[in-house]
Amino acid sequence: MKHIDYGLGVLDARAFAGVPSDASTDLTSVYQSLLRLDELAGYEVSERFYEIGSLTGLEETRHFVAGKQVAR
């Protein structure tokens, strides 16, 4: 199995408890800490992920969302 990090993380404020409020940190450190504490989970999806980090991806996402809109 191959895993891809889609870039979406849902974190509780407690995940940053060890980070000083006046310091910068890399999320890698936060994730590694959560992993050591067995507090990191993943969710496997079977549908395509629509990225919006490029003009092409944004346009593909717009088309996808437009096709999913419910008539009101």
PDB file of N, CA, C and O in Angstrom, chain B, residues numbered from 101:
ATOM      1  N   MET B 101       0.844  -1.171   0.000  1.00  0.00           N
ATOM      2  CA  MET B 101       0.000   0.000   0.000  1.00  0.00           C
ATOM      3  C   MET B 101       0.892   1.238   0.000  1.00  0.00           C
ATOM      4  O   MET B 101       1.930   1.276   0.661  1.00  0.00           O
ATOM      5  N   LYS B 102       0.473   2.231  -0.742  1.00  0.00           N
ATOM      6  CA  LYS B 102       1.200   3.503  -0.768  1.00  0.00           C
ATOM      7  C   LYS B 102       0.328   4.562  -0.117  1.00  0.00           C
ATOM      8  O   LYS B 102      -0.885   4.598  -0.324  1.00  0.00           O
ATOM      9  N   HIS B 103       0.947   5.412   0.661  1.00  0.00           N
ATOM     10  CA  HIS B 103       0.211   6.463   1.356  1.00  0.00           C
ATOM     11  C   HIS B 103       0.615   7.833   0.833  1.00  0.00           C
ATOM     12  O   HIS B 103       1.783   8.073   0.526  1.00  0.00           O
ATOM     13  N   ILE B 104      -0.343   8.712   0.736  1.00  0.00           N
ATOM     14  CA  ILE B 104      -0.096  10.087   0.331  1.00  0.00           C
ATOM     15  C   ILE B 104      -0.689  10.992   1.394  1.00  0.00           C
ATOM     16  O   ILE B 104      -1.839  10.819   1.798  1.00  0.00           O
ATOM     17  N   ASP B 105       0.091  11.947   1.841  1.00  0.00           N
ATOM     18  CA  ASP B 105      -0.418  12.936   2.786  1.00  0.00           C
ATOM     19  C   ASP B 105      -1.088  14.023   1.968  1.00  0.00           C
ATOM     20  O   ASP B 105      -0.425  14.746   1.224  1.00  0.00           O
ATOM     21  N   TYR B 106      -2.380  14.139   2.103  1.00  0.00           N
ATOM     22  CA  TYR B 106      -3.129  15.123   1.334  1.00  0.00           C
ATOM     23  C   TYR B 106      -2.980  16.533   1.881  1.00  0.00           C
ATOM     24  O   TYR B 106      -3.444  17.485   1.255  1.00  0.00           O
ATOM     25  N   GLY B 107      -2.358  16.683   3.006  1.00  0.00           N
ATOM     26  CA  GLY B 107      -2.152  18.006   3.550  1.00  0.00           C
ATOM     27  C   GLY B 107      -3.269  18.509   4.441  1.00  0.00           C
ATOM     28  O   GLY B 107      -3.284  19.685   4.805  1.00  0.00           O
ATOM     29  N   LEU B 108      -4.191  17.656   4.794  1.00  0.00           N
ATOM     30  CA  LEU B 108      -5.267  18.065   5.686  1.00  0.00           C
ATOM     31  C   LEU B 108      -5.043  17.414   7.038  1.00  0.00           C
ATOM     32  O   LEU B 108      -4.962  16.190   7.145  1.00  0.00           O
ATOM     33  N   GLY B 109      -4.943  18.227   8.053  1.00  0.00           N
ATOM     34  CA  GLY B 109      -4.789  17.711   9.401  1.00  0.00           C
ATOM     35  C   GLY B 109      -5.801  18.372  10.317  1.00  0.00           C
ATOM     36  O   GLY B 109      -6.024  19.580  10.235  1.00  0.00           O
ATOM     37  N   VAL B 110      -6.404  17.599  11.172  1.00  0.00           N
ATOM     38  CA  VAL B 110      -7.342  18.125  12.161  1.00  0.00           C
ATOM     39  C   VAL B 110      -6.683  17.910  13.517  1.00  0.00           C
ATOM     40  O   VAL B 110      -6.505  16.778  13.968  1.00  0.00           O
ATOM     41  N   LEU B 111      -6.332  19.004  14.148  1.00  0.00           N
ATOM     42  CA  LEU B 111      -5.579  18.917  15.395  1.00  0.00           C
ATOM     43  C   LEU B 111      -6.288  19.676  16.509  1.00  0.00           C
ATOM     44  O   LEU B 111      -6.814  20.770  16.306  1.00  0.00           O
ATOM     45  N   ASP B 112      -6.287  19.078  17.669  1.00  0.00           N
ATOM     46  CA  ASP B 112      -6.788  19.724  18.873  1.00  0.00           C
ATOM     47  C   ASP B 112      -5.672  20.632  19.393  1.00  0.00           C
ATOM     48  O   ASP B 112      -4.495  20.357  19.163  1.00  0.00           O
ATOM     49  N   ALA B 113      -6.027  21.695  20.081  1.00  0.00           N
ATOM     50  CA  ALA B 113      -5.033  22.623  20.631  1.00  0.00           C
ATOM     51  C   ALA B 113      -4.017  21.895  21.510  1.00  0.00           C
ATOM     52  O   ALA B 113      -2.866  22.320  21.611  1.00  0.00           O
ATOM     53  N   ARG B 114      -4.436  20.804  22.143  1.00  0.00           N
ATOM     54  CA  ARG B 114      -3.525  20.041  23.009  1.00  0.00           C
ATOM     55  C   ARG B 114      -2.337  19.477  22.243  1.00  0.00           C
ATOM     56  O   ARG B 114      -1.300  19.182  22.837  1.00  0.00           O
ATOM     57  N   ALA B 115      -2.477  19.324  20.925  1.00  0.00           N
ATOM     58  CA  ALA B 115      -1.372  18.807  20.112  1.00  0.00           C
ATOM     59  C   ALA B 115      -0.186  19.761  20.135  1.00  0.00           C
ATOM     60  O   ALA B 115       0.947  19.354  19.882  1.00  0.00           O
ATOM     61  N   PHE B 116      -0.447  21.037  20.439  1.00  0.00           N
ATOM     62  CA  PHE B 116       0.607  22.048  20.449  1.00  0.00           C
ATOM     63  C   PHE B 116       1.046  22.426  21.862  1.00  0.00           C
ATOM     64  O   PHE B 116       1.728  23.431  22.059  1.00  0.00           O
ATOM     65  N   ALA B 117       0.659  21.629  22.822  1.00  0.00           N
ATOM     66  CA  ALA B 117       0.964  21.935  24.219  1.00  0.00           C
ATOM     67  C   ALA B 117       2.469  22.053  24.476  1.00  0.00           C
ATOM     68  O   ALA B 117       2.880  22.847  25.322  1.00  0.00           O
ATOM     69  N   GLY B 118       3.280  21.299  23.782  1.00  0.00           N
ATOM     70  CA  GLY B 118       4.724  21.327  23.998  1.00  0.00           C
ATOM     71  C   GLY B 118       5.452  22.391  23.206  1.00  0.00           C
ATOM     72  O   GLY B 118       6.674  22.503  23.303  1.00  0.00           O
ATOM     73  N   VAL B 119       4.729  23.174  22.425  1.00  0.00           N
ATOM     74  CA  VAL B 119       5.350  24.207  21.600  1.00  0.00           C
ATOM     75  C   VAL B 119       5.213  25.554  22.313  1.00  0.00           C
ATOM     76  O   VAL B 119       4.096  25.997  22.581  1.00  0.00           O
ATOM     77  N   PRO B 120       6.331  26.207  22.619  1.00  0.00           N
ATOM     78  CA  PRO B 120       6.234  27.525  23.259  1.00  0.00           C
ATOM     79  C   PRO B 120       5.433  28.493  22.393  1.00  0.00           C
ATOM     80  O   PRO B 120       5.567  28.482  21.169  1.00  0.00           O
ATOM     81  N   SER B 121       4.609  29.323  23.011  1.00  0.00           N
ATOM     82  CA  SER B 121       3.727  30.218  22.261  1.00  0.00           C
ATOM     83  C   SER B 121       4.487  31.264  21.462  1.00  0.00           C
ATOM     84  O   SER B 121       3.946  31.826  20.510  1.00  0.00           O
ATOM     85  N   ASP B 122       5.734  31.533  21.834  1.00  0.00           N
ATOM     86  CA  ASP B 122       6.513  32.547  21.125  1.00  0.00           C
ATOM     87  C   ASP B 122       7.510  31.926  20.148  1.00  0.00           C
ATOM     88  O   ASP B 122       8.428  32.603  19.686  1.00  0.00           O
ATOM     89  N   ALA B 123       7.334  30.639  19.830  1.00  0.00           N
ATOM     90  CA  ALA B 123       8.283  29.945  18.960  1.00  0.00           C
ATOM     91  C   ALA B 123       7.603  29.425  17.697  1.00  0.00           C
ATOM     92  O   ALA B 123       6.405  29.141  17.683  1.00  0.00           O
ATOM     93  N   SER B 124       8.385  29.310  16.659  1.00  0.00           N
ATOM     94  CA  SER B 124       7.915  28.672  15.430  1.00  0.00           C
ATOM     95  C   SER B 124       8.242  27.190  15.521  1.00  0.00           C
ATOM     96  O   SER B 124       9.189  26.791  16.198  1.00  0.00           O
ATOM     97  N   THR B 125       7.452  26.384  14.835  1.00  0.00           N
ATOM     98  CA  THR B 125       7.740  24.952  14.818  1.00  0.00           C
ATOM     99  C   THR B 125       7.304  24.373  13.489  1.00  0.00           C
ATOM    100  O   THR B 125       6.491  24.957  12.772  1.00  0.00           O
ATOM    101  N   ASP B 126       7.849  23.236  13.181  1.00  0.00           N
ATOM    102  CA  ASP B 126       7.479  22.506  11.982  1.00  0.00           C
ATOM    103  C   ASP B 126       6.430  21.475  12.386  1.00  0.00           C
ATOM    104  O   ASP B 126       6.566  20.831  13.426  1.00  0.00           O
ATOM    105  N   LEU B 127       5.388  21.311  11.576  1.00  0.00           N
ATOM    106  CA  LEU B 127       4.367  20.318  11.904  1.00  0.00           C
ATOM    107  C   LEU B 127       4.932  18.911  11.992  1.00  0.00           C
ATOM    108  O   LEU B 127       4.338  18.041  12.629  1.00  0.00           O
ATOM    109  N   THR B 128       6.070  18.683  11.359  1.00  0.00           N
ATOM    110  CA  THR B 128       6.705  17.368  11.458  1.00  0.00           C
ATOM    111  C   THR B 128       6.976  17.021  12.913  1.00  0.00           C
ATOM    112  O   THR B 128       6.751  15.888  13.338  1.00  0.00           O
ATOM    113  N   SER B 129       7.454  17.985  13.671  1.00  0.00           N
ATOM    114  CA  SER B 129       7.737  17.757  15.097  1.00  0.00           C
ATOM    115  C   SER B 129       6.456  17.440  15.861  1.00  0.00           C
ATOM    116  O   SER B 129       6.438  16.552  16.713  1.00  0.00           O
ATOM    117  N   VAL B 130       5.394  18.162  15.555  1.00  0.00           N
ATOM    118  CA  VAL B 130       4.110  17.930  16.219  1.00  0.00           C
ATOM    119  C   VAL B 130       3.603  16.536  15.882  1.00  0.00           C
ATOM    120  O   VAL B 130       3.180  15.795  16.769  1.00  0.00           O
ATOM    121  N   TYR B 131       3.643  16.177  14.607  1.00  0.00           N
ATOM    122  CA  TYR B 131       3.174  14.851  14.188  1.00  0.00           C
ATOM    123  C   TYR B 131       4.023  13.744  14.802  1.00  0.00           C
ATOM    124  O   TYR B 131       3.481  12.719  15.217  1.00  0.00           O
ATOM    125  N   GLN B 132       5.343  13.926  14.868  1.00  0.00           N
ATOM    126  CA  GLN B 132       6.208  12.906  15.467  1.00  0.00           C
ATOM    127  C   GLN B 132       5.882  12.719  16.943  1.00  0.00           C
ATOM    128  O   GLN B 132       5.874  11.595  17.445  1.00  0.00           O
ATOM    129  N   SER B 133       5.614  13.811  17.629  1.00  0.00           N
ATOM    130  CA  SER B 133       5.248  13.730  19.044  1.00  0.00           C
ATOM    131  C   SER B 133       3.929  12.979  19.211  1.00  0.00           C
ATOM    132  O   SER B 133       3.806  12.116  20.080  1.00  0.00           O
ATOM    133  N   LEU B 134       2.948  13.308  18.381  1.00  0.00           N
ATOM    134  CA  LEU B 134       1.662  12.611  18.443  1.00  0.00           C
ATOM    135  C   LEU B 134       1.823  11.125  18.133  1.00  0.00           C
ATOM    136  O   LEU B 134       1.166  10.282  18.743  1.00  0.00           O
ATOM    137  N   LEU B 135       2.695  10.813  17.186  1.00  0.00           N
ATOM    138  CA  LEU B 135       2.945   9.414  16.823  1.00  0.00           C
ATOM    139  C   LEU B 135       3.546   8.655  18.002  1.00  0.00           C
ATOM    140  O   LEU B 135       3.130   7.533  18.290  1.00  0.00           O
ATOM    141  N   ARG B 136       4.520   9.255  18.686  1.00  0.00           N
ATOM    142  CA  ARG B 136       5.134   8.607  19.855  1.00  0.00           C
ATOM    143  C   ARG B 136       4.102   8.346  20.954  1.00  0.00           C
ATOM    144  O   ARG B 136       4.198   7.359  21.683  1.00  0.00           O
ATOM    145  N   LEU B 137       3.121   9.233  21.066  1.00  0.00           N
ATOM    146  CA  LEU B 137       2.083   9.089  22.093  1.00  0.00           C
ATOM    147  C   LEU B 137       0.908   8.227  21.623  1.00  0.00           C
ATOM    148  O   LEU B 137      -0.084   8.086  22.338  1.00  0.00           O
ATOM    149  N   ASP B 138       1.018   7.658  20.436  1.00  0.00           N
ATOM    150  CA  ASP B 138      -0.055   6.861  19.831  1.00  0.00           C
ATOM    151  C   ASP B 138      -1.348   7.685  19.698  1.00  0.00           C
ATOM    152  O   ASP B 138      -2.448   7.180  19.924  1.00  0.00           O
ATOM    153  N   GLU B 139      -1.188   8.949  19.330  1.00  0.00           N
ATOM    154  CA  GLU B 139      -2.303   9.875  19.203  1.00  0.00           C
ATOM    155  C   GLU B 139      -2.483  10.361  17.766  1.00  0.00           C
ATOM    156  O   GLU B 139      -3.179  11.347  17.525  1.00  0.00           O
ATOM    157  N   LEU B 140      -1.861   9.676  16.820  1.00  0.00           N
ATOM    158  CA  LEU B 140      -1.940  10.085  15.419  1.00  0.00           C
ATOM    159  C   LEU B 140      -2.700   9.013  14.648  1.00  0.00           C
ATOM    160  O   LEU B 140      -2.390   7.826  14.745  1.00  0.00           O
ATOM    161  N   ALA B 141      -3.681   9.439  13.896  1.00  0.00           N
ATOM    162  CA  ALA B 141      -4.487   8.490  13.125  1.00  0.00           C
ATOM    163  C   ALA B 141      -4.544   8.936  11.673  1.00  0.00           C
ATOM    164  O   ALA B 141      -4.339  10.108  11.356  1.00  0.00           O
ATOM    165  N   GLY B 142      -4.818   8.008  10.825  1.00  0.00           N
ATOM    166  CA  GLY B 142      -4.995   8.294   9.407  1.00  0.00           C
ATOM    167  C   GLY B 142      -6.346   7.786   8.956  1.00  0.00           C
ATOM    168  O   GLY B 142      -6.971   6.958   9.619  1.00  0.00           O
ATOM    169  N   TYR B 143      -6.779   8.284   7.840  1.00  0.00           N
ATOM    170  CA  TYR B 143      -8.055   7.853   7.277  1.00  0.00           C
ATOM    171  C   TYR B 143      -7.844   7.559   5.801  1.00  0.00           C
ATOM    172  O   TYR B 143      -7.462   8.442   5.033  1.00  0.00           O
ATOM    173  N   GLU B 144      -8.093   6.322   5.410  1.00  0.00           N
ATOM    174  CA  GLU B 144      -7.895   5.902   4.027  1.00  0.00           C
ATOM    175  C   GLU B 144      -9.142   6.209   3.207  1.00  0.00           C
ATOM    176  O   GLU B 144     -10.257   5.866   3.602  1.00  0.00           O
ATOM    177  N   VAL B 145      -8.947   6.846   2.081  1.00  0.00           N
ATOM    178  CA  VAL B 145     -10.062   7.167   1.191  1.00  0.00           C
ATOM    179  C   VAL B 145      -9.890   6.424  -0.125  1.00  0.00           C
ATOM    180  O   VAL B 145      -8.776   6.104  -0.538  1.00  0.00           O
ATOM    181  N   SER B 146     -11.008   6.160  -0.768  1.00  0.00           N
ATOM    182  CA  SER B 146     -10.941   5.451  -2.047  1.00  0.00           C
ATOM    183  C   SER B 146     -11.282   6.358  -3.225  1.00  0.00           C
ATOM    184  O   SER B 146     -11.178   5.949  -4.381  1.00  0.00           O
ATOM    185  N   GLU B 147     -11.689   7.590  -2.925  1.00  0.00           N
ATOM    186  CA  GLU B 147     -12.004   8.530  -3.991  1.00  0.00           C
ATOM    187  C   GLU B 147     -10.837   9.479  -4.225  1.00  0.00           C
ATOM    188  O   GLU B 147      -9.977   9.658  -3.363  1.00  0.00           O
ATOM    189  N   ARG B 148     -10.827  10.069  -5.380  1.00  0.00           N
ATOM    190  CA  ARG B 148      -9.767  10.996  -5.742  1.00  0.00           C
ATOM    191  C   ARG B 148      -9.778  12.210  -4.818  1.00  0.00           C
ATOM    192  O   ARG B 148     -10.833  12.664  -4.376  1.00  0.00           O
ATOM    193  N   PHE B 149      -8.590  12.722  -4.539  1.00  0.00           N
ATOM    194  CA  PHE B 149      -8.432  13.964  -3.786  1.00  0.00           C
ATOM    195  C   PHE B 149      -8.251  15.094  -4.787  1.00  0.00           C
ATOM    196  O   PHE B 149      -7.423  14.999  -5.692  1.00  0.00           O
ATOM    197  N   TYR B 150      -9.009  16.142  -4.631  1.00  0.00           N
ATOM    198  CA  TYR B 150      -8.909  17.298  -5.526  1.00  0.00           C
ATOM    199  C   TYR B 150      -8.057  18.372  -4.868  1.00  0.00           C
ATOM    200  O   TYR B 150      -8.474  18.995  -3.891  1.00  0.00           O
ATOM    201  N   GLU B 151      -6.878  18.583  -5.399  1.00  0.00           N
ATOM    202  CA  GLU B 151      -5.968  19.577  -4.831  1.00  0.00           C
ATOM    203  C   GLU B 151      -6.274  20.948  -5.432  1.00  0.00           C
ATOM    204  O   GLU B 151      -6.785  21.054  -6.547  1.00  0.00           O
ATOM    205  N   ILE B 152      -5.952  21.987  -4.675  1.00  0.00           N
ATOM    206  CA  ILE B 152      -6.173  23.343  -5.163  1.00  0.00           C
ATOM    207  C   ILE B 152      -4.885  24.153  -5.111  1.00  0.00           C
ATOM    208  O   ILE B 152      -4.917  25.380  -5.015  1.00  0.00           O
ATOM    209  N   GLY B 153      -3.767  23.470  -5.173  1.00  0.00           N
ATOM    210  CA  GLY B 153      -2.474  24.145  -5.116  1.00  0.00           C
ATOM    211  C   GLY B 153      -1.925  24.550  -6.468  1.00  0.00           C
ATOM    212  O   GLY B 153      -0.836  25.117  -6.551  1.00  0.00           O
ATOM    213  N   SER B 154      -2.664  24.268  -7.525  1.00  0.00           N
ATOM    214  CA  SER B 154      -2.242  24.676  -8.860  1.00  0.00           C
ATOM    215  C   SER B 154      -3.471  25.156  -9.618  1.00  0.00           C
ATOM    216  O   SER B 154      -4.602  24.858  -9.234  1.00  0.00           O
ATOM    217  N   LEU B 155      -3.247  25.890 -10.683  1.00  0.00           N
ATOM    218  CA  LEU B 155      -4.381  26.369 -11.487  1.00  0.00           C
ATOM    219  C   LEU B 155      -5.158  25.199 -12.088  1.00  0.00           C
ATOM    220  O   LEU B 155      -6.388  25.230 -12.135  1.00  0.00           O
ATOM    221  N   THR B 156      -4.452  24.179 -12.543  1.00  0.00           N
ATOM    222  CA  THR B 156      -5.113  23.000 -13.103  1.00  0.00           C
ATOM    223  C   THR B 156      -5.948  22.304 -12.041  1.00  0.00           C
ATOM    224  O   THR B 156      -7.102  21.954 -12.287  1.00  0.00           O
ATOM    225  N   GLY B 157      -5.367  22.098 -10.852  1.00  0.00           N
ATOM    226  CA  GLY B 157      -6.090  21.446  -9.769  1.00  0.00           C
ATOM    227  C   GLY B 157      -7.304  22.243  -9.331  1.00  0.00           C
ATOM    228  O   GLY B 157      -8.356  21.669  -9.048  1.00  0.00           O
ATOM    229  N   LEU B 158      -7.169  23.554  -9.273  1.00  0.00           N
ATOM    230  CA  LEU B 158      -8.286  24.414  -8.882  1.00  0.00           C
ATOM    231  C   LEU B 158      -9.423  24.307  -9.895  1.00  0.00           C
ATOM    232  O   LEU B 158     -10.590  24.220  -9.514  1.00  0.00           O
ATOM    233  N   GLU B 159      -9.088  24.312 -11.167  1.00  0.00           N
ATOM    234  CA  GLU B 159     -10.116  24.194 -12.207  1.00  0.00           C
ATOM    235  C   GLU B 159     -10.801  22.833 -12.149  1.00  0.00           C
ATOM    236  O   GLU B 159     -12.023  22.760 -12.280  1.00  0.00           O
ATOM    237  N   GLU B 160     -10.044  21.756 -11.955  1.00  0.00           N
ATOM    238  CA  GLU B 160     -10.636  20.416 -11.831  1.00  0.00           C
ATOM    239  C   GLU B 160     -11.557  20.349 -10.611  1.00  0.00           C
ATOM    240  O   GLU B 160     -12.618  19.728 -10.667  1.00  0.00           O
ATOM    241  N   THR B 161     -11.151  20.989  -9.509  1.00  0.00           N
ATOM    242  CA  THR B 161     -11.973  21.011  -8.300  1.00  0.00           C
ATOM    243  C   THR B 161     -13.261  21.778  -8.550  1.00  0.00           C
ATOM    244  O   THR B 161     -14.331  21.352  -8.114  1.00  0.00           O
ATOM    245  N   ARG B 162     -13.169  22.900  -9.245  1.00  0.00           N
ATOM    246  CA  ARG B 162     -14.370  23.684  -9.574  1.00  0.00           C
ATOM    247  C   ARG B 162     -15.364  22.848 -10.384  1.00  0.00           C
ATOM    248  O   ARG B 162     -16.565  22.867 -10.115  1.00  0.00           O
ATOM    249  N   HIS B 163     -14.858  22.122 -11.367  1.00  0.00           N
ATOM    250  CA  HIS B 163     -15.741  21.261 -12.169  1.00  0.00           C
ATOM    251  C   HIS B 163     -16.376  20.171 -11.334  1.00  0.00           C
ATOM    252  O   HIS B 163     -17.557  19.865 -11.500  1.00  0.00           O
ATOM    253  N   PHE B 164     -15.601  19.583 -10.436  1.00  0.00           N
ATOM    254  CA  PHE B 164     -16.121  18.530  -9.567  1.00  0.00           C
ATOM    255  C   PHE B 164     -17.227  19.073  -8.676  1.00  0.00           C
ATOM    256  O   PHE B 164     -18.300  18.477  -8.579  1.00  0.00           O
ATOM    257  N   VAL B 165     -16.967  20.212  -8.020  1.00  0.00           N
ATOM    258  CA  VAL B 165     -17.964  20.801  -7.111  1.00  0.00           C
ATOM    259  C   VAL B 165     -19.213  21.222  -7.870  1.00  0.00           C
ATOM    260  O   VAL B 165     -20.328  21.026  -7.386  1.00  0.00           O
ATOM    261  N   ALA B 166     -19.041  21.792  -9.041  1.00  0.00           N
ATOM    262  CA  ALA B 166     -20.201  22.216  -9.850  1.00  0.00           C
ATOM    263  C   ALA B 166     -21.084  21.020 -10.208  1.00  0.00           C
ATOM    264  O   ALA B 166     -22.307  21.150 -10.260  1.00  0.00           O
ATOM    265  N   GLY B 167     -20.488  19.880 -10.449  1.00  0.00           N
ATOM    266  CA  GLY B 167     -21.244  18.681 -10.781  1.00  0.00           C
ATOM    267  C   GLY B 167     -21.943  18.064  -9.586  1.00  0.00           C
ATOM    268  O   GLY B 167     -22.872  17.275  -9.759  1.00  0.00           O
ATOM    269  N   LYS B 168     -21.519  18.404  -8.377  1.00  0.00           N
ATOM    270  CA  LYS B 168     -22.079  17.842  -7.146  1.00  0.00           C
ATOM    271  C   LYS B 168     -23.112  18.752  -6.502  1.00  0.00           C
ATOM    272  O   LYS B 168     -23.744  18.366  -5.519  1.00  0.00           O
ATOM    273  N   GLN B 169     -23.294  19.957  -7.041  1.00  0.00           N
ATOM    274  CA  GLN B 169     -24.227  20.896  -6.419  1.00  0.00           C
ATOM    275  C   GLN B 169     -25.661  20.392  -6.539  1.00  0.00           C
ATOM    276  O   GLN B 169     -26.061  19.842  -7.565  1.00  0.00           O
ATOM    277  N   VAL B 170     -26.413  20.591  -5.481  1.00  0.00           N
ATOM    278  CA  VAL B 170     -27.802  20.173  -5.419  1.00  0.00           C
ATOM    279  C   VAL B 170     -28.680  21.349  -5.829  1.00  0.00           C
ATOM    280  O   VAL B 170     -28.491  22.471  -5.358  1.00  0.00           O
ATOM    281  N   ALA B 171     -29.635  21.085  -6.705  1.00  0.00           N
ATOM    282  CA  ALA B 171     -30.545  22.146  -7.131  1.00  0.00           C
ATOM    283  C   ALA B 171     -31.405  22.579  -5.959  1.00  0.00           C
ATOM    284  O   ALA B 171     -31.844  21.744  -5.167  1.00  0.00           O
ATOM    285  N   ARG B 172     -31.650  23.878  -5.840  1.00  0.00           N
ATOM    286  CA  ARG B 172     -32.467  24.395  -4.739  1.00  0.00           C
ATOM    287  C   ARG B 172     -33.754  24.948  -5.257  1.00  0.00           C
ATOM    288  O   ARG B 172     -34.576  25.430  -4.478  1.00  0.00           O
TER     289      ARG B 172
END
